[in-house]
Amino acid sequence: MKHEIEVRKILSAVTPSGNLRSRESNTVEFKESFNKNSTAKYAKTMAAYANNRGGYIIFGVKDNPREIVGLKSNNFENLSQEQFTDAINSLFSPAIDWECGTLTIPANQLKTVSNDKVEKEITERKIGWLYAEQAENKPVIAQKSDSGEKITSGDVFYRYRARSEKIKYAEMRRLIEERTSKEREGLLKLFEIIRKSETANLGIVNYSNGKITTPYGVDVAFDRKLVTQVLKKAKFIKEGSFDETVGIPVIKVTGNIDLAEEVPV
């Protein structure tokens, strides 16, 4: 819903002739139509967004002049999200998180005035949008080439104003510094947890590969879905608080926990 609100906001400001006031920017790009054979082009833009602050590709808007013309075919609505995800993630890594949707612009927002001052009748227009999230782990890097879009394996793209270009030194340095700082903060938090714990009995759970590293030199593998079951059924107390119900088994949690993920059982 928040993306639909944002897209409507982008498309709401128009001139007296009906053209959009909004311009392409660091976070917005307009396309007149959606072409199912242009996946590499869209993936390049999405990777550039992911390496910056995230952004929208809005389909159904003519660029020059910037006019809401609407989608003329069902290509966007028939988009297979699974196939599109596979296609963009085969080009770029780590995986780009994205969302998509459609919305309708009502006719009263699209009426224009011609040169002879006669109002034209315009029906409602359907708009499509793709949103690429800002990447959690930057940079997003091309892992294979595409000659049509001038993508070479190892390329890093970045959003500069209204263009998706190969990243420059200053921005690449900043991405590396931000990633290093983030990793350092994560390690400091982990060390603080270890410092406060009884280290002789401490193990580290790697949820991504399903292993527990024990202090006895033995790695134990576990099934992720079992952990999910335990966490969903467990009762939790906040660190530093007391369990007021005696006899109920609890798990002590340091930090935050997200149980939104569903793992099939």
Secondary structure by P-SEA (a helix, b strand, c coil): caaaaaaaaaaccccccccccccccccbbbbccccccaaaaaaaaaaaaaacccccccccccccccccccccccccccccaaaaaaaaaaacccccccccbbbbbccccccccccccbbbbbcbbbbbbbbbcccccccccccbbbccccccccbbbbbcccccccccaaaaaaaaaaaaaaaaaaaaaaaaaaaacccccbbbbccccccccccccbbbbbbaaaaaaaaaabbbbccccccccccbbbbbbcccccccccccc
